């Protein structure tokens, strides 16, 4: 059973950030709760195994915590390919494209949609209520990713990780690893209520654009260029709002 706890006082969030997190979650509960229940049911139908995926992530000041997500991969999927992909991103200037963007077979079909839309991260609202995460902050990283960071990169861990962040709304899959680090550190150095609200508002059109891009890739594989172009124009108009 999942328990709700708060972090120790020395690791607590700024008061305004904590208030914003809790307020937004409770406002969103009437809409989010039924959606999460529906996602649970579809995952059960699509793939054998648990609905939730629990994984150790690194949070504030390099401290580990158990991060929750909806499971999007087949049970017992290997991790070596992700580690190799991560090494490539860290040691080169290639864009931070997800491994599953190239048709990762570890991910089942509905899981691909969840990942593109960010809905797989909805269970992290529990991490937010626990105080382990915030709605806005740097992406929580896996331990083997943390161990590859240089000392100067670790300034990004001076604040709690978030569901969305400055990097996520600033190009994300089109940025390099170093650009991600720079954006995370810039956010960490200038925490403000106004910036968090702006990032939250920018997140929704960005997520919509990512979902449309996934649809485009599927249509391209199925040979339907007309619909693909219409969706591309729609995504650009929404993202510009």
DOFIVO-659789 format. One line per 4 residues: number of its first residue (from 0); their letters; for each residue z, y, x of N, C-alpha, C. Coordinates in steps of 0.2 Angstrom, whole numbers. Last residue first. Example, Ala and Ser with C-alpha at 12.3 -4.5 7.8 and 13.67 -1.06 7.14 Angstrom:
# DOFIVO-659789
1 = sa = 35 -11 64 36 -5 68 39 0 64; 39 -28 66 39 -22 62 39 -16 66
//
This chain:
# DOFIVO-659789
240 = xxxx = -145 145 3 -141 149 -2 -135 151 2; -153 137 11 -153 144 12 -148 148 8; -152 124 5 -148 126 12 -148 133 13; -160 125 -6 -153 125 -7 -149 127 -1
236 = xxxx = -173 126 1 -171 132 -4 -163 131 -5; -173 114 8 -173 120 11 -171 126 7; -174 105 -3 -168 105 2 -167 111 6; -186 108 -9 -180 109 -13 -174 109 -8
232 = xxxx = -195 104 2 -195 111 -1 -188 113 -4; -192 90 2 -191 94 8 -190 102 6; -196 86 -11 -189 86 -9 -187 90 -3; -210 88 -9 -206 92 -14 -199 92 -13
228 = xxxx = -213 79 2 -214 86 3 -210 90 -2; -210 67 -5 -206 69 1 -207 76 2; -220 66 -14 -213 67 -17 -208 69 -11; -231 64 -6 -230 70 -10 -223 71 -13
224 = xxxx = -229 53 2 -228 59 5 -228 65 0; -224 38 2 -225 43 -4 -224 50 -1; -222 26 10 -228 29 9 -229 34 3; -210 21 13 -213 18 7 -220 21 6
220 = xxxx = -206 29 23 -207 22 25 -211 18 19; -205 41 16 -210 40 22 -211 33 23; -194 38 8 -201 39 5 -206 38 10; -184 37 17 -185 31 13 -192 32 10
216 = xxxx = -184 50 22 -185 45 27 -187 38 23; -180 57 10 -187 58 13 -189 52 18; -167 53 8 -172 51 3 -179 52 6; -161 59 19 -161 52 19 -167 49 14
212 = xxxx = -163 72 16 -167 70 22 -167 62 22; -155 73 5 -162 74 4 -166 71 10; -143 72 11 -145 67 7 -152 67 5; -143 84 19 -143 78 22 -145 72 18
208 = xxxx = -143 94 9 -149 93 13 -149 87 17; -130 91 4 -136 90 -1 -142 90 4; -123 96 15 -122 89 13 -128 87 8; -126 109 15 -128 105 20 -128 98 19
204 = xxxx = -121 114 2 -128 114 3 -130 109 9; -106 111 6 -110 108 0 -117 108 1; -102 119 17 -103 112 18 -107 108 12; -100 132 15 -107 130 18 -108 123 18
200 = xxxx = -87 132 10 -93 134 5 -100 132 8; -80 128 21 -80 124 15 -86 125 10; -83 139 29 -85 132 31 -85 128 25; -76 149 22 -83 150 23 -86 143 25
196 = xxxx = -63 145 23 -66 145 16 -74 145 17; -61 146 37 -61 139 34 -64 139 27; -62 159 39 -67 155 42 -67 148 39; -51 164 32 -58 166 30 -63 161 33
192 = xxxx = -40 159 39 -42 157 32 -49 158 30; -44 154 56 -42 159 51 -44 156 44; -44 151 73 -42 148 67 -41 154 62; -51 151 86 -51 157 81 -50 154 74
188 = xxxx = -51 140 94 -48 146 97 -48 152 92; -57 131 87 -50 130 88 -47 136 91; -70 135 86 -66 135 80 -59 135 82; -74 133 100 -74 140 97 -70 140 91
184 = xxxx = -73 120 101 -68 124 104 -68 131 102; -83 116 92 -77 114 91 -71 118 94; -94 121 100 -93 124 93 -85 122 91; -93 114 111 -93 121 112 -91 124 105
180 = xxxx = -96 101 107 -89 103 110 -88 110 110; -109 103 102 -104 101 97 -97 103 100; -115 105 114 -115 111 109 -110 109 104; -114 93 120 -110 99 123 -110 105 118
176 = xxxx = -122 85 112 -115 84 113 -111 90 115; -133 96 103 -132 91 108 -124 90 108; -139 96 86 -136 99 91 -135 94 97; -144 91 74 -149 94 78 -146 97 85
172 = xxxx = -134 86 67 -138 81 70 -144 84 74; -127 101 66 -124 94 67 -129 89 71; -129 114 61 -135 110 64 -133 102 65; -117 118 57 -121 122 62 -126 118 65
168 = xxxx = -108 111 50 -112 116 46 -116 120 50; -101 103 60 -105 100 54 -109 105 50; -95 113 68 -101 109 70 -105 106 65; -85 118 59 -90 122 61 -96 119 64
164 = xxxx = -82 104 47 -80 109 52 -86 113 54; -74 92 37 -79 96 39 -77 101 44; -62 85 39 -67 82 35 -74 85 37; -54 87 55 -55 89 48 -61 85 45
160 = xxxx = -40 87 67 -47 85 65 -48 87 57; -29 101 72 -30 94 68 -37 93 67; -31 107 89 -30 108 81 -31 101 78; -33 104 101 -28 108 100 -27 110 93
156 = xxxx = -44 96 104 -39 93 101 -33 97 100; -53 104 111 -54 103 104 -49 100 100; -49 103 124 -46 108 121 -48 108 113; -56 93 130 -50 91 126 -47 97 123
152 = xxxx = -65 96 139 -68 95 132 -62 94 128; -60 97 151 -61 103 148 -63 102 141; -59 83 155 -53 87 153 -54 93 150; -72 74 146 -70 77 152 -63 81 150
148 = xxxx = -72 59 136 -72 66 136 -69 69 143; -70 45 136 -76 48 139 -76 55 140; -59 44 127 -58 42 134 -64 44 139; -65 47 115 -60 51 118 -59 50 125
144 = xxxx = -72 35 113 -76 42 114 -71 47 117; -62 26 111 -67 25 117 -71 31 118; -56 31 100 -53 31 106 -58 30 112; -66 42 90 -64 35 91 -61 35 98
140 = xxxx = -61 58 83 -66 54 87 -62 47 88; -63 69 69 -59 64 73 -63 59 77; -72 85 71 -72 78 69 -67 73 73; -62 100 69 -66 95 73 -66 88 70
136 = xxxx = -60 106 52 -57 105 59 -63 101 63; -54 106 35 -58 109 40 -55 108 47; -44 99 29 -51 99 26 -56 101 31; -35 89 42 -36 95 37 -43 95 34
132 = xxxx = -24 76 45 -31 79 46 -30 85 41; -11 72 44 -15 70 50 -21 73 51; -5 75 32 -5 80 37 -8 78 44; -7 68 21 -2 65 26 -1 71 31
128 = xxxx = -18 74 15 -11 75 12 -5 72 17; -27 69 24 -26 77 24 -19 78 21; -28 56 22 -26 58 28 -24 66 28; -33 57 9 -26 54 10 -23 56 17
124 = xxxx = -45 61 12 -41 66 8 -34 63 9; -52 50 17 -48 54 22 -44 60 18; -59 45 6 -53 43 7 -49 47 12; -72 52 9 -67 54 3 -60 52 4
120 = xxxx = -82 48 17 -76 51 20 -71 53 15; -93 44 11 -89 38 14 -82 41 16; -99 55 7 -95 52 2 -90 47 5; -109 60 15 -102 61 17 -97 58 12
116 = xxxx = -122 57 13 -119 62 8 -112 64 11; -124 47 22 -129 53 22 -126 58 18; -115 37 19 -114 40 25 -118 47 25; -119 33 6 -113 36 7 -112 40 13
112 = xxxx = -132 28 9 -131 33 5 -125 37 6; -127 17 17 -132 22 20 -132 28 16; -121 9 8 -117 12 13 -121 18 17; -131 4 1 -127 9 -3 -123 13 3
108 = xxxx = -136 -5 11 -140 0 8 -136 6 5; -125 -8 26 -128 -10 20 -131 -4 16; -127 -7 43 -125 -3 37 -129 -6 31; -132 -14 53 -125 -15 52 -123 -12 45
104 = xxxx = -145 -9 56 -144 -15 51 -137 -17 50; -150 7 56 -145 2 59 -144 -3 54; -161 16 56 -161 10 52 -156 5 55; -159 28 63 -165 24 65 -165 17 62
100 = xxxx = -147 32 58 -153 36 56 -159 32 58; -137 26 64 -140 23 58 -146 27 55; -133 34 74 -136 28 76 -140 25 70; -136 51 71 -132 45 70 -136 39 72
96 = xxxx = -140 63 84 -142 59 79 -138 53 78; -138 75 93 -132 71 90 -134 67 84; -152 76 104 -148 78 98 -143 73 96; -149 75 122 -153 73 116 -149 75 110
92 = xxxx = -145 77 135 -146 83 130 -150 81 124; -133 65 141 -140 68 140 -139 74 136; -121 59 140 -124 60 146 -131 62 146; -118 58 126 -113 62 131 -117 63 137
88 = xxxx = -128 50 121 -127 56 118 -123 61 123; -126 38 128 -132 41 129 -132 49 126; -113 34 124 -114 36 131 -121 40 132; -117 31 110 -112 37 112 -113 39 119
84 = xxxx = -124 20 112 -127 26 109 -123 32 111; -115 11 117 -121 13 121 -124 19 118; -106 11 106 -104 13 112 -109 15 117; -115 5 96 -112 12 95 -110 15 102
80 = xxxx = -117 -8 101 -122 -3 101 -120 4 100; -104 -13 101 -107 -12 107 -113 -7 107; -98 -17 89 -98 -10 90 -101 -8 97; -104 -28 75 -102 -26 82 -102 -19 83
76 = xxxx = -95 -31 59 -101 -28 63 -99 -26 70; -86 -36 51 -86 -39 57 -93 -37 61; -95 -33 36 -89 -35 39 -90 -38 46; -107 -20 36 -105 -27 34 -99 -29 38
72 = xxxx = -102 -3 32 -105 -8 36 -103 -15 34; -94 5 25 -101 6 24 -105 1 28; -79 8 17 -83 4 21 -90 4 20; -72 24 16 -75 19 13 -80 15 17
68 = xxxx = -59 27 28 -66 29 25 -68 23 21; -45 34 37 -47 30 31 -55 32 29; -37 32 52 -41 36 48 -44 31 43; -21 32 59 -26 28 56 -30 32 51
64 = xxxx = -20 41 75 -18 40 68 -23 35 65; -15 47 91 -19 42 87 -16 42 80; -15 63 99 -11 57 96 -15 53 91; -21 74 105 -23 67 108 -19 61 105
60 = xxxx = -18 85 98 -15 84 105 -16 77 108; -23 78 83 -20 83 86 -16 81 93; -31 62 85 -30 68 82 -27 74 86; -42 48 85 -38 53 90 -37 59 86
56 = xxxx = -41 33 75 -44 39 78 -39 44 82; -42 17 70 -39 22 74 -43 27 77; -47 13 54 -49 14 61 -45 19 64; -52 5 39 -46 8 43 -48 8 50
52 = xxxx = -61 5 25 -61 4 32 -56 8 36; -60 -1 9 -58 4 13 -59 1 21; -64 -13 2 -67 -7 1 -66 -2 6; -67 -29 11 -63 -24 9 -67 -17 7
48 = xxxx = -80 -40 6 -75 -37 10 -71 -32 7; -98 -40 2 -91 -44 2 -87 -41 7; -107 -28 -6 -105 -31 0 -98 -34 0; -109 -23 -19 -115 -23 -14 -113 -27 -8
44 = xxxx = -98 -23 -27 -104 -27 -29 -109 -28 -23; -89 -15 -20 -87 -22 -21 -94 -26 -23; -96 -3 -20 -95 -7 -14 -94 -14 -15; -95 0 -34 -101 -2 -31 -101 -5 -24
40 = xxxx = -81 2 -35 -84 -3 -38 -91 -5 -36; -79 13 -26 -75 7 -25 -79 1 -28; -86 22 -33 -89 20 -26 -85 14 -25; -78 24 -44 -85 22 -45 -87 19 -38
36 = xxxx = -67 29 -38 -66 23 -42 -73 20 -43; -72 42 -34 -69 37 -29 -69 30 -32; -75 48 -46 -80 46 -41 -78 41 -36; -62 49 -52 -67 45 -55 -72 43 -50
32 = xxxx = -57 59 -41 -54 52 -42 -58 47 -46; -64 71 -41 -65 66 -36 -62 59 -37; -61 78 -53 -68 76 -52 -68 70 -47; -47 79 -52 -50 77 -58 -57 75 -57
28 = xxxx = -45 84 -38 -43 78 -40 -47 75 -47; -47 97 -35 -53 93 -35 -51 86 -38; -35 103 -35 -40 106 -39 -46 101 -40; -29 96 -25 -26 95 -31 -31 98 -37
24 = xxxx = -36 100 -13 -36 93 -15 -34 92 -23; -34 114 -13 -41 112 -14 -41 104 -16; -20 114 -10 -22 117 -16 -29 114 -18; -19 107 2 -16 104 -3 -19 107 -10
20 = xxxx = -27 116 11 -28 109 10 -26 106 4; -20 129 9 -27 128 7 -29 121 6; -7 125 15 -8 127 8 -15 126 5; -11 123 28 -8 117 24 -9 119 16
16 = xxxx = -16 135 32 -20 130 32 -18 124 27; -4 143 31 -10 145 26 -15 139 26; 4 137 41 6 137 34 0 138 29; -4 126 53 -2 133 51 -1 133 43
12 = xxxx = 3 109 53 -2 114 53 0 121 51; 14 101 65 12 104 58 7 109 59; 20 95 75 13 94 75 10 97 68; 33 98 75 30 101 80 22 100 80
8 = xxxx = 37 91 63 37 98 63 33 101 68; 27 76 60 33 79 63 32 87 63; 17 75 45 18 74 52 24 78 54; 22 65 30 20 72 33 21 71 41
4 = xxxx = 14 53 20 20 55 24 17 62 27; 11 41 8 10 48 10 16 50 14; 4 24 10 10 29 10 8 36 12; -4 11 3 -5 17 7 1 22 5
0 = x = 0 -6 4 0 0 0 0 6 4
//
